[in-house]
Amino acid sequence: TSVPAAIHSVLIYLFALESPRWLHVQGRNEEAIEVLKRISPASRAYLESVSARLPSKDDVESTPSSSIKDLFIRKWAFRRILVVMTIMFGLGMMYYGVPLAVRDIDVNIYLSEALNAAVELPPFVIAPILLEKFNRRSSVLANCLVGGALAVFWFVLTLLGLTNIAFVFELGSFFCARIGFNLMAVYMIEMFPTCVRNFATTMLRLSLVLGGAVCPIIASVGRHVPSFSFAVFGFTVAGLGFFALLLPETKGSSLCDTMEAL
């Protein structure tokens, strides 16, 4: 299983392009222009004219610099990263835990895994629509509440013996967990400047995996207490979703390059 990942890493290193925005922030304007030329070769003349107007590396370095430690010493940044990690922890529990807990209900395990895999595809279309039509904060909160409610209904229906209907709610809760991750990934990009965005995104992924590390323990309890894990996932995601109210709304705002710009 590690061979495809190794091949992917080599291909990324050989063919992926560096972010021109990041190169510009670092004062490497010539490299940034070259990347832009490779992306849009038809605009070479325009890019050459833009290159002459960009500030030099010395000018960029004279501006206040930022580093990863700014995420922890600046109160607003530290508060944001904690809130994001809290929400992602709950989504991680549901995203990784739901496929594990589904074994507690009487359904075909192969069919359930196949349908869960298929459910992961629509969110890549639906999430951009939500981001275009609605606010970031309300979209994340509503998604967490709906996903949590579906998991709780899943728990109740399983207790009542309505397994087939409960499985539909299981797919719905997993669907919301996938959408929630896509929403938070974009939300994270808009909340943090270029200089620390990569590290902030890494923290988002870390909290998602931490939630995945906890969910097997909760899912194992379901073997002795039927459907208990469903209720835990539902209440956790719904409760942690309210932390989105502590985040700023970023729809329509421009991306920033430095901590001082926010």
N, C-alpha and C positions, 0 to 999 in steps of 0.2 A: 504493500500500500504506500510505502514511502517513495517508490520509484517515480510515479506520476508527479508527485510533489517536487521531487528533485529536478525532473525535466522541466516542469513549469517554472521553477526558480531560475534555471539557466536561460530559458526563453525570455523571461521578464528582464533579466540582466542584459541580454543581447539586443532586445528589440523595443523595450518600453522607453518612453521619452521622459526626461526630467520635467518637472513642473516649471514652465517659464515664469510664472508668478514668483515662485520660490527663488529661482535664479536671479530675478530682478531685485528682490529684497536683499539678497546676498551681494548685490553689486556686480554680478556676472552678466552684464547686459548683452554682450556679444553672444554668449552661449544661449541666452534667452531668445534672442532674435533668430539664431540658427534653428532652435526647436520650433519656433513659430513658422519659419520657412518650410520646414519639413511637414508641418501640419497643413499649411495652406500655401503651396508653391505659387498659386496664381497671384498672390498679393506681395510679391518680393519687392517691387518698387515702393509700395506704401510702407512696408516694414523697414526698408532702408532709410526712409525719411523719418520714421519714428525713432530709429536707433540714434540718430543725431541729436534728438531732443531729450533723450533719457539722461538722468543724472549720472555722474561718474561714480566709481566705486568709493572714492574718498568722500564724496557727499553723502552716500548711503551710510558709510561707517560713522559719520559724524552725528547721525541721528541717534536717539536713545535706543539701545539694543535690548532685546528680550531673550530669555532663556527658559528652560523647563522649570527652573526653580520659581519663576514668576507665577506659575500655576498654584504654588503653595504659599507664597508670601503675600500675594494679592488676595484680599478677602473675597472680592466678587468672583475671581477666577476659581478659587478653592471651593466656594459655595456651589458654583455651577458644576464643577467636575464631580463633587460629591452627590449632587442631585441626579446628574446624568447616570452615574454609576449605580445609584440606588434603584432608579427605574429599570436600568438594563439588567440588574441582578434579578428582578422579578420576571422580566421577559425571558431571561436565560433559563430560569427555573421552568417556565411553561414550555419554551421552545424545545429544550432537551428532555424535559420530564414527561410531557404528554405522550410521546411515542413509547416511552417505557411503561407508563401507567396503563396504557390501553390493553396490555396483556391481562389486566384484572377483570376485563369484561369478556363475555363469551362471543368473540368474533374471530374470524379467520385472521391469524397473525400476518400471513403473507399479503392478503388483500388489504389489511389495514396499513401496512407499511408502504405498499404501492400507492394507495390513495393519499397518505400523508406526504409522500414524495411529490405526487402530482399537485397537491395543494400549495406547494412552495412556489410554483410558477406564476399564478395570477397576481400575487402581491407585487411583482416587479412592474406590472402594468397599472395596478390600482393605486399603489403608493404615490407615483408621480401625479396622478389625478387629484388625490387628496391634498398633496402639497400645492397644487396649482389653484384649487378651489377654496381651500379652508386654511385657517391659521395653524401654525405649527403646534402651539401649545394645546389648543382645543382638540386637534387631531390625535395627538398622543394620548391625552386624557380620555377621550371618547373611545379610542381603540382599546386601552387598558380596561376600561369599565365593561365594554362589550365582551372582550375576551374573558375577563374574570367571571362575568355573569354566565356565559356559556359553559364554563368549567363547573360552576356551582350547579347549574341545571343538569349537566352531565352527571354529577354526583347524585342528585335527587332521582333522576330517571333510572340510574343503575340500581339504586335501592328499591325502586318500584318494579324492577325486573324488565323494564322497557329497553332492552339492550340495543336493538337496532336504531331506535331514535336517539339513544344516548351516544352512539357512535357518530351520528351526524353532528351532534354538539361537540364531540371531541375534535372532529375535523375543523369546525368553526373556531374553536379556541386555539388550535395550532395555527390556523390561518391568520388570526389576529396577532399571535406572537411573531410571525414572520413579517407582517406589515409593520408592527411596532419597531422591529429592528431596522427596517428600511427607513422609516420615518426618523428615528433617532440618529441614524447615520448622517442624514442630510442636515438635521437640526444641529448636530454637533459641529459640522463644517461652518455653519453660519454663526455660531456662538463664540468661536475662538479664532484668533488671528492666525495668519499664515505661519508665523514664527514658532507657534506651539501646537498647531493643528494636528500634526502627525502624532505627537505624543498624547494629545487629548483623545484622539481616535483609538490609540492603543489602549488607553485606560477604559474606553467604552467596550472594546473587545474583551479586555481582562475581566470586567464585571460580568459580561455575558457568560464567559467560561466558568467563572466562580459560581454563578447560578446553576450552570450545568453540572458542576461538581457536587452541589448539594442535593440536586433532585433525585439521584438514585437512592439516597437514604430515605427520602420521603416516599418514593415509589415503592420501596421495599416494605414499608409499613402497610401498604395497601394489600399485601398478601394476607395479613392477619385481620385487618379492619377494611372490609371491602369498600372501595371507592373513596377512602379517606384522603388519598393523595390528590384526587380531583378537587376536592373542596379546598385543600391547602393551596394548591396552585391558583385557584380562582380568587380566593380572598387575598392572597399575597399580591397578585398582579393588580387587582382592582385597588387595593390599599396603597401600594407604592406608586400607582399611576397618578395619585393626587399630588405627588411631589412635583409634577409638571407645572403646577400653578406657581411654583417658586422660580421658574425659569422665565427669561425675557422673551417677548414675541419678536421673531426675526424675519417674518415674511416681508419681502419688499426691501429689506435693508441690504446695503452693499457689503461685500467682504472686506475685512480689514487686514492689514499686513503686520501691524505692531500692537503691543498691549496698550500703548499710550493712545492709540486711535479709538479705543472703545470707551 
